[in-house]
Amino acid sequence: MEWFTAPDHWLSRTVFQRALACVYLVAFVTAALQFRALLGERGMLPVVRFVERVPFRRAPSVFHLRSSDRFFAGCAWTGCAVSAALIAGLDALLPLWAAMLLWLVPWALYVSIVNVGQTWYGFGWESLLLETGFLAVFLGNDEVAPPVVVLFLLRWLLFRVEFGAGLIKMRGDPCWRRLTCLDHHHETQPMPGPLSWFFHRLPRPLHRAEVAANHVTQLIVPFLLFAPQPIATAAAALMILTQLWLVLSGNFSWLNWITIVLAVPALELPADPRSTPDAPLWYVVVVLTVAAFLLFLSHRPVLNMLSRRQVMNRSFDPLHLVNTYGAFGSVSRVRHEVVIEGTLDEVPRADSDWREYEFKGKPGDPRRWPRQFAPYHLRLDWMMWFAALSPSYAGPWFGTLVERLLENDRDTLRLLRRSPFPPDQPPRHIRARLFRYRYTTWRELRETGACWERTYVREYLPPTRLAGPPARRP
């Protein structure tokens, strides 16, 4: 069945599979290290409460069977172990059917986590990892050459990621059409990286060129993925370069990395001369059936892309098999940050000794330079950016966060860079204030050493305590 396989894609499949397993590993490590404070039995949005009110058919997950912290940890660390085995190439040593089952394990575990993850897992890179991971199940191992139809579906997915993101920009914020969005984006993005300050300070004409190049890469280049070689390779390479530029400019979880991984199968890498027997009939039937089903489901994201009311990062089925993507349809002009502070004073006042909690990734101390965390994802830090946009984003979980800080909860404090209080002396009161942040100028940076300048805006949460008489406001 020469028509069914592409023998010249041996190496690109191998690179794709190992790189995808690396992304899986990062995702499972992120879940394992953060779930107790976010989704655990005493977390901000406990899984046990979610599965009580949401039926299995709406959110398929193994956690409908059991939702204890120990079981969640077991699933997350099992995902880490399987991902590490896939990185090491265990699937290549197994029979074809067993390799497919092995690739199915991390997908099934991660879809279970995403479907109960609620707001912490409500971003496009989660669905993108799942859609990519599901296709990887049917890509085969060393017993068979890569199936042409699966390679096509991977390019189709990459096309939807890039083209959908381009359309949402052109239909969204006018600054994308005026080529001015990058005058603000590097300063107001959810989690800046160590080079974001320098990107923001690039000359404005270069920012215009960046936006124009982005439009070309997302609105024109994706069509070239379906052109003959070496054109498809050039298109994929250009997308990879664009994503690496984005990696340098900020922390976007594994969004950029999974997009780079998706571009690998389109590259024309040196051919492997090995020969293998024809693909077994059962494998051909399974792959073609799944491909036909996925192509049928694709009409939903296609209709969404054609719609004037296009939405981004939407899953159309509970298993996240085919989704729509997009990012930054609108760009904030001003950066606000919620600063959380505590005091040991029994009666809080404006002049009390208020001590600031330091987060790992989100801006806090103006002198503290941002760090690179991606592809590792700091979920609480990311959601704090949304909380600053509007308290409604933080409504379901912010109160519990404050409660856990008042308790000096160990798992919650592990999500932070530093607590200003010793473990045996929790704060009596917690308050939150909203500040406007802006990048300093070159001159201010030289004089003060601070990359940020912040200005108080308003009270976000008045002084709050766990129990007792109502706290006096300062």
Salt bridges, closest charged atoms under 4 A:
ASP8 OD1 - HIS9 ND1 3.13
ASP69 OD2 - ARG36 NH1 3.25
ASP91 OD1 - ARG18 NH2 3.25
GLU126 OE2 - ARG379 NH1 2.69
GLU131 OE2 - ARG160 NH2 2.32
ASP142 OD2 - ARG274 NH1 3.40
ASP173 OD2 - ARG333 NH1 2.70
ASP183 OD1 - HIS207 ND1 3.34
ASP183 OD1 - ARG208 NH1 2.93
GLU187 OE2 - HIS200 NE2 3.91
ASP272 OD2 - ARG274 NH2 2.74
GLU337 OE2 - ARG335 NE 2.82
GLU337 OE1 - LYS362 NZ 3.01
GLU341 OE1 - ARG431 NE 2.62
GLU341 OE2 - ARG433 NH2 3.24
GLU346 OE1 - ARG428 NH1 1.97
GLU346 OE2 - ARG465 NH2 3.10
ASP353 OD2 - ARG355 NE 3.13
GLU356 OE1 - ARG454 NH2 3.06
GLU358 OE1 - ARG417 NH1 2.22
GLU358 OE2 - ARG418 NE 3.36
GLU403 OE2 - ARG404 NH1 3.30
GLU407 OE1 - ARG42 NH2 2.99
GLU407 OE1 - ARG404 NH1 3.46
ASP409 OD1 - ARG42 NH1 3.38
ASP411 OD1 - ARG414 NH1 3.68
GLU444 OE2 - ARG438 NH2 2.80
GLU447 OE2 - ARG443 NE 3.07
GLU453 OE1 - ARG438 NE 3.43
GLU459 OE1 - ARG473 NH2 2.51
